[in-house]
Amino acid sequence: MLELVRAPAALTVLGDTLAGAAASGRPVTAGRTVRLALASTCLYWAGMALNDYADREVDARERPGRPVPSCRISPCAALVTAAALTGAGLTAAAGGRDTLTVAVPLAATVWAYDLTLKNTPYGPAAMAAARGLDVLMGAGARRSRHALAPAALLAAHTYAITTVSRKETLGANASLPAGALAVTGAVGLVAAALIPPTAACSHRAASIALLGGYVLATGSAQLAATARPDATRLRRAVGAGIHAMIPLQAALTARGGSLRAAFTLLAAYPVARSLSRKVSPT
């Protein structure tokens, strides 16, 4: 079951709502943070389980070792797991009507992506929209406009990574990882430019350092894939991009003024990378 939902990869969504809350000026309280982290995690896991249900025929050819095609988990069990986790995520978000208003379209986007949009030209945009909505859930519907910038930056990063992931079992032309590398650089530059000039020196320095870590972590793997865009290097680029969500979220959280939350979040980065050696994030 842990492999079905790519359990360790959920560490890469915990910072979405923190970045949204920090940008909107909401205080980072333990109760709200835990509740929204649980909501994000459950909806993310639901998407992973639903993905394996929807892709069971493709996986039987390309990734026969996955839980569903290997018959370790039945398609019905995967679908039920996705539904149960979706319900759990919405229940966690229901602790506040302001957040549930965003969680409902987020859940709908997850299901639409996996069941309908994934293999269409709209797939990367749908995945990016889901990530952006997860950030906005942290701000809440009434303050969502204040979190549009971090939501857009994380959505752009997600779009690039998702585009590369569509070719990670086949290999691609060098222009694909090169395009993702360009997006990574743009996200880092725009995020740095959006740091308020009135921000404290410590917050500004932390944000810039974290953004540098994000660009290095993602860009190095994308550069390697550009030099040789085979399936192995594309998978590494996708994995690096997924994990690099964490320093990007931490940078955006520090930008919003929550320095302690940013560095607490960053502690999840080495853990996520270590656990990915046991359970693939893709």
VOLUMSE-318628 format. One line per field, with one value per residue: y, x, z of N, C-alpha, C, CB in turn. Coordinates in steps of 0.05 Angstrom, whole numbers. Glycine has a CB too. Layout:
! VOLUMSE-318628
nY [Y ...]
nX [X ...]
nZ [Z ...]
caY [Y ...]
caX [X ...]
caZ [Z ...]
cY [Y ...]
cX [X ...]
cZ [Z ...]
cbY [Y ...]
cbX [X ...]
cbZ [Z ...]
***
This chain:
! VOLUMSE-318628
nY [-24 25 33 38 88 120 135 164 208 244 280 322 355 379 431 464 487 515 554 581 600 633 672 696 721 695 670 620 569 512 476 488 482 427 404 421 401 347 344 357 316 270 279 280 227 201 215 188 134 131 142 95 60 80 76 23 -14 8 8 -46 -59 -23 -15 -65 -81 -50 -41 -54 -78 -121 -151 -148 -113 -104 -75 -56 -48 -8 34 40 56 105 134 133 160 210 226 229 270 314 316 331 381 406 428 481 526 561 537 489 505 512 462 426 438 425 369 352 366 332 281 289 295 245 208 228 271 263 238 272 334 371 351 364 417 409 381 420 458 432 432 487 500 472 503 550 532 535 589 600 613 666 696 683 711 736 696 683 690 653 606 606 601 551 521 529 504 452 441 439 395 354 352 332 282 253 228 196 140 128 161 221 280 327 377 376 366 411 453 448 460 514 535 524 559 608 607 610 660 696 686 705 759 774 778 817 885 907 866 832 828 778 744 755 738 683 666 674 640 591 589 586 535 505 515 492 438 420 438 416 361 366 389 348 311 338 336 281 254 203 150 137 183 221 202 211 266 279 258 289 338 333 326 375 410 420 454 499 510 522 568 603 605 628 677 697 710 672 646 605 564 555 532 488 460 450 409 364 351 321 274 258 248 206 166 158 122 74 73 92 159 168]
nX [16 39 74 37 13 58 83 128 134 96 118 133 90 76 94 64 15 37 69 27 -2 36 44 -6 -9 -29 -25 22 -1 0 -44 -75 -37 -23 -73 -83 -38 -48 -94 -73 -36 -69 -101 -61 -40 -87 -90 -44 -58 -103 -81 -51 -93 -119 -78 -68 -66 -27 16 23 51 95 114 114 124 97 47 -8 -7 26 -6 -6 -39 -107 -144 -194 -185 -147 -177 -217 -184 -166 -214 -227 -184 -191 -239 -221 -183 -216 -247 -210 -197 -245 -246 -246 -288 -269 -223 -242 -271 -233 -209 -246 -251 -197 -194 -228 -199 -155 -179 -200 -154 -127 -165 -183 -154 -98 -68 -75 -65 -75 -58 -8 -22 -66 -45 -10 -48 -72 -30 -23 -74 -69 -32 -62 -101 -77 -77 -131 -198 -216 -169 -140 -121 -75 -38 -28 20 61 32 29 83 98 63 82 132 114 87 129 159 121 113 162 160 125 153 189 196 211 249 273 274 328 309 266 281 313 278 250 292 299 251 259 302 276 234 264 289 245 219 259 258 209 213 197 219 219 228 258 329 348 307 306 358 355 314 337 381 356 328 371 389 345 347 396 389 348 362 413 403 368 401 438 404 391 439 442 387 362 318 333 361 322 284 312 315 262 251 287 264 215 229 255 214 210 254 239 187 201 232 193 160 194 200 150 154 157 205 222 186 200 252 242 210 247 277 252 271 322 303 261 290 322 285 263 295 278 223 198 186 157]
nZ [0 15 -28 -69 -60 -63 -15 13 -21 -7 27 -4 -11 36 45 12 32 74 47 22 66 91 52 50 98 141 208 225 254 298 299 252 213 216 204 151 126 131 100 49 42 42 -4 -42 -39 -53 -107 -127 -118 -150 -199 -209 -214 -260 -298 -304 -348 -383 -348 -343 -387 -388 -335 -303 -251 -214 -162 -179 -233 -221 -190 -135 -111 -122 -178 -161 -106 -108 -129 -90 -47 -66 -66 -12 11 -13 11 64 59 45 90 129 110 118 168 166 133 96 76 56 13 -26 -26 -48 -106 -115 -104 -144 -189 -184 -192 -244 -273 -268 -289 -337 -362 -362 -404 -446 -483 -444 -396 -365 -351 -319 -276 -257 -242 -199 -162 -154 -132 -84 -57 -52 -18 30 40 41 18 22 26 -17 -62 -45 -45 -96 -125 -103 -113 -169 -182 -161 -190 -243 -239 -229 -277 -314 -295 -298 -353 -371 -345 -375 -413 -388 -388 -438 -462 -495 -538 -533 -526 -491 -434 -433 -439 -391 -357 -368 -348 -294 -282 -292 -254 -207 -213 -216 -168 -133 -147 -128 -74 -20 -17 33 67 122 132 145 128 74 59 72 38 -13 -10 -4 -52 -87 -74 -91 -148 -160 -143 -177 -228 -240 -249 -292 -330 -338 -362 -408 -435 -445 -461 -443 -419 -366 -346 -352 -315 -269 -270 -264 -213 -182 -191 -166 -112 -104 -98 -44 -23 -54 -36 17 9 -10 34 72 47 57 109 149 179 214 203 151 153 184 150 109 130 115 65 59 81 47 0 16 29 -21 -46 -31 -42 -101 -124 -169]
caY [0 48 36 47 117 133 148 185 232 263 301 345 372 391 459 479 503 534 576 596 614 654 693 710 735 679 659 591 556 483 462 492 471 398 397 425 382 321 346 356 289 250 283 271 198 193 218 167 108 133 141 67 47 89 68 -6 -27 19 -1 -75 -61 -7 -18 -88 -85 -34 -58 -64 -98 -144 -166 -146 -98 -106 -49 -47 -39 18 54 45 71 133 146 136 182 235 233 237 296 334 318 347 409 416 442 510 529 577 519 469 518 507 433 412 438 411 341 348 368 307 260 294 290 216 192 239 291 257 231 292 358 387 337 380 441 400 375 446 471 419 442 515 500 463 527 569 522 545 617 601 626 696 710 669 729 743 673 676 688 627 585 606 591 522 509 529 482 426 438 431 368 336 349 313 256 238 213 184 112 125 178 243 298 343 402 372 374 438 471 447 475 543 541 524 584 630 606 620 689 710 684 724 786 779 782 846 902 913 841 832 818 749 731 758 720 656 661 672 616 568 589 575 506 495 515 473 411 413 445 398 337 373 394 322 299 353 325 254 251 176 145 137 210 235 195 225 294 281 253 313 360 328 332 403 425 427 480 521 517 534 595 620 608 648 702 707 719 650 634 580 544 549 514 463 446 441 384 341 346 296 250 250 237 180 146 152 99 50 76 112 180 170]
caX [0 57 84 15 9 84 81 148 132 78 134 136 66 71 100 46 -3 54 75 3 -9 55 39 -31 -7 -41 -5 28 -8 4 -68 -83 -16 -26 -98 -80 -17 -62 -112 -56 -25 -90 -108 -38 -40 -110 -82 -25 -73 -121 -63 -45 -117 -124 -56 -61 -59 -2 37 28 71 119 123 99 129 80 29 -32 -2 39 -27 -4 -63 -127 -154 -216 -174 -134 -199 -229 -164 -166 -239 -226 -165 -203 -257 -205 -172 -237 -256 -190 -200 -271 -244 -252 -303 -252 -204 -258 -279 -211 -203 -265 -240 -171 -200 -240 -177 -139 -194 -202 -127 -121 -184 -190 -136 -70 -55 -83 -47 -81 -49 10 -36 -84 -27 -1 -70 -75 -9 -30 -97 -60 -20 -84 -116 -64 -86 -160 -211 -218 -143 -125 -107 -48 -20 -27 48 73 16 37 111 98 48 100 151 100 81 154 166 101 118 185 152 109 172 210 201 217 270 261 293 341 294 247 293 324 256 245 314 293 230 271 316 256 221 283 293 220 215 277 249 184 218 191 242 218 233 281 353 350 287 315 381 346 299 355 397 338 323 395 389 325 356 418 379 332 376 435 392 357 424 448 385 394 463 435 359 351 298 345 366 296 272 327 307 235 254 299 245 194 241 262 191 213 268 224 166 214 240 169 151 212 192 125 160 157 231 224 171 215 274 230 201 271 287 240 285 340 287 247 310 331 263 258 312 262 197 200 165 142]
caZ [0 15 -55 -85 -57 -63 11 20 -38 5 40 -22 -12 62 44 -5 48 89 30 18 90 96 32 56 124 163 227 222 279 296 292 224 196 216 191 122 117 129 77 25 40 34 -32 -59 -39 -69 -135 -133 -120 -173 -222 -214 -224 -287 -315 -300 -373 -392 -330 -348 -409 -383 -308 -292 -223 -197 -146 -192 -254 -209 -176 -106 -103 -144 -188 -144 -81 -113 -133 -63 -32 -76 -57 17 17 -21 32 87 54 46 118 143 101 127 193 161 108 78 62 42 -13 -45 -27 -66 -134 -116 -107 -170 -209 -182 -205 -272 -285 -270 -304 -363 -375 -360 -430 -466 -482 -420 -372 -348 -340 -297 -253 -247 -229 -173 -143 -147 -113 -58 -45 -46 5 54 44 45 -5 25 23 -38 -81 -34 -49 -125 -135 -97 -127 -197 -184 -157 -213 -266 -234 -233 -305 -327 -286 -309 -382 -373 -335 -396 -430 -371 -393 -466 -472 -510 -551 -513 -521 -470 -408 -435 -434 -362 -344 -372 -329 -267 -279 -291 -228 -187 -216 -210 -139 -120 -153 -114 -46 -14 -10 61 82 140 118 150 111 46 55 73 14 -36 -6 -10 -81 -99 -70 -109 -175 -162 -141 -200 -253 -246 -261 -318 -348 -345 -380 -433 -448 -454 -453 -444 -398 -339 -337 -350 -290 -248 -271 -253 -184 -171 -192 -145 -86 -103 -89 -16 -19 -66 -16 40 1 -11 62 84 34 70 136 168 176 229 188 126 159 193 125 94 142 101 40 59 88 22 -19 27 27 -49 -54 -25 -56 -123 -123 -195]
cY [25 54 47 77 133 149 170 210 253 285 325 362 386 421 476 498 522 558 594 612 637 678 710 724 720 670 629 578 526 468 464 480 440 390 399 407 354 321 343 328 269 254 276 241 188 194 196 140 108 131 112 52 54 79 39 -20 -18 8 -31 -79 -47 -10 -41 -93 -69 -51 -69 -84 -123 -161 -166 -131 -99 -78 -38 -35 -11 40 61 61 100 147 152 159 209 244 242 265 319 338 335 376 422 429 471 513 543 559 498 479 514 477 418 414 425 381 335 348 342 284 264 289 261 201 202 254 283 253 249 316 375 374 354 404 433 394 401 460 459 429 471 517 491 486 546 559 531 574 619 618 656 710 698 687 737 720 666 673 662 604 583 595 561 508 508 507 455 421 427 402 347 331 330 285 239 222 198 155 107 139 200 259 317 369 400 379 402 459 472 462 505 552 543 551 608 631 617 650 705 709 703 752 794 782 811 862 909 889 844 819 788 733 732 739 691 648 657 647 591 566 579 545 492 493 494 444 402 416 426 372 342 378 367 308 313 342 297 248 223 173 147 166 227 228 209 254 298 278 277 336 357 335 362 421 436 452 504 529 532 563 614 624 629 676 715 715 697 635 607 558 536 528 487 446 435 415 360 334 322 271 240 237 209 159 139 129 73 50 98 133 183 144]
cX [17 68 62 12 34 87 102 145 113 93 137 111 61 75 82 29 13 61 51 -5 10 50 14 -31 -20 -19 -2 23 -6 -21 -76 -62 -19 -51 -95 -58 -30 -80 -96 -45 -45 -98 -86 -38 -64 -103 -63 -40 -91 -105 -57 -69 -122 -103 -49 -53 -33 21 43 49 97 131 108 104 112 58 5 -25 12 19 -24 -27 -82 -135 -176 -205 -160 -155 -212 -210 -164 -191 -238 -207 -176 -223 -243 -193 -192 -247 -236 -192 -225 -270 -248 -265 -286 -233 -219 -267 -258 -206 -222 -256 -213 -176 -211 -219 -160 -153 -196 -176 -123 -139 -189 -167 -107 -56 -65 -63 -52 -71 -31 -3 -54 -67 -17 -23 -75 -54 -15 -53 -88 -47 -42 -100 -103 -71 -115 -173 -211 -192 -127 -110 -79 -28 -18 2 61 58 25 65 112 83 66 121 138 94 106 161 146 105 141 176 137 127 193 215 211 242 258 283 304 326 275 259 305 302 249 267 309 272 241 286 297 242 239 286 268 215 234 268 225 189 214 215 243 223 258 305 355 331 296 338 373 331 317 372 381 332 347 396 368 335 379 408 364 348 399 425 380 379 436 430 385 418 458 407 348 332 309 349 341 282 286 319 280 236 266 280 223 205 248 238 196 230 254 201 178 222 215 157 168 206 168 130 162 184 233 209 186 237 264 221 225 282 275 255 303 324 273 266 318 309 257 274 297 235 199 179 149 128]
cZ [0 -13 -73 -84 -58 -37 17 4 -26 20 22 -25 15 61 27 12 66 72 25 42 95 77 39 83 147 182 224 249 276 287 263 206 194 200 160 111 113 104 51 20 31 5 -51 -61 -55 -99 -144 -137 -145 -199 -229 -224 -253 -307 -315 -326 -384 -374 -334 -369 -401 -355 -294 -262 -204 -184 -161 -214 -243 -192 -146 -95 -127 -153 -170 -118 -85 -116 -106 -46 -40 -66 -27 25 9 1 57 83 56 75 134 135 112 155 190 134 87 63 47 15 -34 -48 -46 -95 -137 -120 -134 -192 -208 -197 -235 -286 -289 -288 -332 -377 -377 -387 -453 -464 -457 -394 -354 -336 -317 -272 -240 -232 -201 -153 -135 -128 -86 -43 -35 -22 31 61 51 23 -2 21 0 -57 -71 -39 -79 -135 -128 -110 -156 -201 -181 -179 -238 -263 -239 -262 -320 -320 -298 -339 -387 -366 -356 -414 -414 -375 -421 -475 -489 -524 -529 -507 -498 -442 -409 -430 -404 -347 -346 -352 -301 -262 -276 -264 -206 -188 -208 -180 -124 -124 -137 -84 -39 -6 20 79 99 125 121 132 82 40 54 47 -10 -34 -13 -40 -96 -97 -88 -138 -179 -162 -166 -226 -260 -259 -289 -339 -357 -365 -407 -449 -459 -445 -455 -420 -370 -329 -336 -323 -267 -247 -259 -222 -170 -170 -171 -118 -82 -97 -60 -12 -32 -47 8 33 1 16 76 73 48 99 157 166 190 214 164 132 171 169 110 105 129 75 40 65 63 3 -10 23 -2 -60 -49 -39 -76 -120 -148 -201]
cbY [0 44 10 33 122 152 127 174 224 249 290 334 355 378 463 461 486 520 566 578 595 644 682 690 761 655 666 586 564 472 472 523 478 387 415 454 380 316 372 376 280 253 313 282 187 210 244 165 104 159 156 54 56 119 84 -20 -22 50 4 -89 -48 22 9 -113 -80 -11 -42 -40 -85 -136 -194 -133 -68 -122 -52 -70 -59 16 44 18 59 133 128 110 176 232 209 216 297 327 290 336 410 394 436 526 544 598 506 461 547 522 422 424 466 416 332 369 392 300 257 324 302 204 192 257 316 232 202 302 375 390 312 389 454 375 358 464 468 388 441 530 482 440 541 573 491 544 634 613 616 702 707 652 755 749 649 697 711 622 591 634 605 515 526 557 484 427 465 449 366 347 377 323 259 258 233 189 96 134 162 262 315 350 410 344 355 443 463 418 467 549 520 501 589 627 577 606 696 698 655 720 789 758 773 848 927 925 817 817 832 742 744 787 725 651 683 697 614 570 617 588 499 512 543 477 409 431 472 391 325 397 411 304 300 383 325 233 270 155 118 122 223 228 164 222 305 260 229 320 361 298 316 412 408 403 478 512 492 518 595 606 581 641 698 686 738 631 654 584 555 574 527 468 466 463 384 348 371 300 257 275 255 182 157 177 99 49 81 99 207 177]
cbX [-19 80 95 -11 -6 87 82 175 123 59 162 144 41 89 128 28 -21 80 86 -20 -8 84 37 -53 -19 -56 -14 57 -36 13 -91 -86 12 -27 -120 -73 6 -78 -127 -33 -13 -114 -116 -12 -42 -134 -70 -4 -90 -137 -37 -33 -142 -126 -31 -84 -82 -2 28 1 61 113 118 106 158 67 18 -48 16 63 -29 23 -56 -152 -163 -235 -153 -118 -220 -235 -136 -166 -263 -217 -139 -218 -275 -183 -159 -261 -258 -161 -200 -291 -217 -225 -329 -236 -186 -282 -284 -185 -206 -294 -238 -155 -219 -261 -160 -136 -222 -210 -105 -122 -210 -213 -137 -66 -61 -112 -51 -111 -36 34 -52 -99 -4 9 -96 -73 19 -37 -119 -40 -1 -102 -116 -34 -81 -167 -240 -229 -127 -145 -124 -50 -30 -42 64 74 -14 35 128 85 23 114 163 74 72 177 166 73 125 208 135 93 187 203 176 194 291 245 279 369 279 236 315 336 231 244 341 285 207 290 334 236 212 310 300 196 220 306 243 164 248 170 243 190 235 276 378 346 259 323 402 328 279 374 408 312 315 420 382 299 366 438 361 307 386 451 371 339 445 452 356 397 487 456 343 374 285 371 386 278 273 358 308 216 271 325 232 185 267 275 165 226 296 212 151 239 253 148 152 241 187 104 140 133 252 212 143 227 294 205 186 292 281 211 300 362 266 234 334 338 238 263 339 257 173 200 178 161]
cbZ [24 35 -66 -76 -31 -88 33 16 -66 24 47 -49 -19 82 34 -21 65 99 3 10 114 92 4 56 122 151 256 211 289 324 309 218 207 245 200 116 137 154 77 27 67 52 -36 -47 -11 -63 -140 -112 -95 -173 -216 -190 -207 -288 -308 -287 -394 -392 -301 -356 -434 -388 -292 -307 -217 -214 -123 -204 -275 -192 -185 -98 -95 -135 -216 -138 -70 -139 -152 -49 -36 -107 -63 31 3 -48 39 93 27 28 131 136 71 127 205 162 112 94 83 58 -9 -36 1 -63 -144 -90 -85 -176 -203 -152 -193 -277 -267 -242 -289 -361 -359 -343 -437 -461 -507 -419 -380 -365 -362 -306 -262 -270 -246 -177 -157 -173 -124 -61 -64 -70 4 51 19 72 -7 53 49 -54 -85 -4 -33 -141 -124 -67 -125 -209 -164 -130 -219 -268 -206 -217 -318 -320 -255 -305 -394 -356 -311 -412 -449 -342 -388 -482 -488 -491 -573 -521 -547 -469 -400 -464 -449 -353 -357 -400 -331 -264 -302 -314 -221 -190 -245 -225 -129 -131 -182 -119 -38 8 -26 68 64 166 130 179 115 40 77 97 8 -37 22 6 -91 -87 -41 -108 -183 -139 -117 -202 -251 -220 -243 -316 -334 -320 -368 -428 -429 -444 -469 -442 -402 -339 -356 -373 -286 -252 -300 -265 -179 -186 -219 -146 -82 -129 -90 -1 -31 -93 -7 48 -26 -29 77 79 5 68 145 164 187 257 181 114 178 212 107 95 172 94 31 79 110 9 -21 56 40 -66 -40 5 -36 -150 -117 -217]
***
